[in-house]
Amino acid sequence: MANVVVVGSQWGDEGKGKFVDWLCERADIVVRFQGGHNAGHTLVVDGKVYKIRLVPSGIVRGKTSIIGNGVVLDPWALLEEIERLRAQDVKVDPSVLKIAENTTLILPFHGELDAIREAALGKNKIGTTKSGIGPAYEDKVGRRAIRVMDLRDPKTLKGKIERLLANHNALMRGLGEKEVDADQLFDQLMEVAPKILPFVDVVWKYLAEARRKGKRILFEGAQGILLDVDHGTYPFVTSSNVVAGQAAAGSGVGANAVSEVLGITKAYTTRVGSGPFPTEQLNEIGEELGQRGHEFGTVTSRKRRCGWFDAVLVRQTVTISGITGIALTKIDVLDTFKELKICVGYELDGERIDYLPAGMGDQTRVVPIYETMKGWNCKTEGARSWAELPADAIKYIKRIEELVGCPVTQLSTSPEREDTIMVKDPFDD
């Protein structure tokens, strides 16, 4: 059976929630494979709004939902989200929610450290959500992390906490901050352990058995590829790999488990926080895109920066992540524009290039080269077939396909789930 990875092809906020929800109906299992509670999806199901941050979106539709080992897990944030979902009559118990036993935990001091370091950067801040994501991933790579399975063994856990704090308390002293109390942290973890451990499972084995039975698996990514720690606009990135290849490593399946990669792509470009943004419009165009697109973060409520569609960046992420189909969103936001621009290349120090270079200095100096297209200046909102779209909107979509080298297989014309034009279901072999 086909298994599908959903990734954002830009800087996140592309509208993944709607398509993940649509695909959840076709999937048997939904897996989160990276990130933490720093990114959110908004789902609208039968008129009811659900804001999901950590639990996989399939939970709303009763599908088996898995938090994979590539995620960093704040157990207190998870419990809050579970209670919030239960209050909306969503079933959340160990029969439908499973956590990989080797998942790294976000601890209370991680968020504090995140905020302290971000504040110290001043005008050079990265734009972190201060959720403790980065420090938790640092501990994972540093081989000193506390993992979910450690909650089962209090004796071993005490030694692991001491080893962890030997690093962090030295850092806290250097920053002039209060040290973390090992006994207090142990007590906090022992208090939360019985609430979390019932959900813990050997996920790689569970998924292997599911694949043998022909179950359909949806791998749900958070954020966007341009925030990938290796392939994004470093250092203004997240602390995990966001590319589709991480779906395998972050859940414990082989690379051959993935057959389709759906890249959710906004019909213009946005990003939250600091970092390069070649097509950003700091003018009335950017304001109109932001107002019409309701561009405010799901988790942070921060205003998003807005600009024209950047085909150079999306072509790059299509290649890096092996995207097989584009789900183009928010085409209706462009309905009022008489003229549209698409970035088709960059100029860097007098030379034309067709990719975004990796160097931070080069990224800040690239100048977009635009192609101008006629806007349709009429309503596409709510269209559910190609026949309902104006000719100039179709031309815009087809030009995007040509420039990024990937077909548009789904087109979203409003936040409503039904307002979608389907060309191909990625679960179809």
WOFEN-V323066 format. One record per backbone hydrogen bond with DSSP energy under -1.0 kcal/mol. NH is the residue of the N-H (numbers start at 1). CO is the residue of the C=O. If there is no record, write none. Layout:
# WOFEN-V323066
NH:CO  NH:CO
This chain:
# WOFEN-V323066
4:217  5:260  6:219  7:262  9:264  20:16  21:17  22:18  23:19  24:20  25:21  26:23  27:23  28:216  29:216  30:64  31:218  32:66  41:52  43:50  45:48  48:45  50:43  52:41  59:56  60:57  61:58  62:59  63:58  64:28  65:96  66:30  67:98  68:32  70:250  71:68  72:35  73:104  78:74  79:75  80:76  81:77  82:78  83:79  84:80  85:81  86:82  87:83  89:86  90:85  96:93  97:93  98:65  99:199  100:67  101:201  103:100  105:146  106:73  110:107  112:108  113:109  114:110  115:111  116:112  117:113  118:114  119:115  120:116  122:119  124:121  125:122  136:132  137:133  138:134  139:135  140:136  141:137  142:138  143:140  144:139  148:103  149:101  150:147  151:148  152:149  153:150  157:153  158:154  160:156  161:157  162:158  163:159  164:160  165:161  166:162  168:164  169:165  171:167  172:168  173:169  174:170  175:171  176:173  177:172  185:181  186:182  187:183  188:184  189:185  190:186  191:187  192:188  193:189  195:192  196:192  197:193  199:196  200:197  201:99  203:201  206:202  207:203  208:204  209:205  210:206  211:207  212:208  213:209  214:211  215:210  218:29  219:4  220:31  221:6  225:8  226:10  227:224  228:225  229:240  232:228  233:226  234:232  236:233  237:235  238:227  246:243  247:244  249:245  250:246  251:248  252:248  253:248  257:254  258:255  259:3  260:3  262:5  263:325  264:7  265:327  267:329  269:307  271:305  280:277  281:306  283:281  287:283  288:284  289:285  290:286  291:287  292:288  293:289  295:290  296:294  297:302  301:297  304:295  305:271  307:269  308:279  311:343  314:310  315:311  316:312  317:313  318:314  319:315  320:316  321:317  323:318  324:261  325:261  326:407  327:263  328:410  329:265  331:412  333:330  334:331  335:332  337:334  340:373  342:371  343:309  344:369  346:353  347:367  348:351  351:348  353:346  363:359  364:360  366:362  367:347  369:345  371:342  373:340  375:338  383:380  388:385  389:386  394:390  395:391  396:392  397:393  398:394  399:395  400:396  401:397  402:398  403:399  404:400  405:401  406:401  409:326  410:326  411:421  412:328  413:419  420:418  421:411  423:409  424:409  428:425
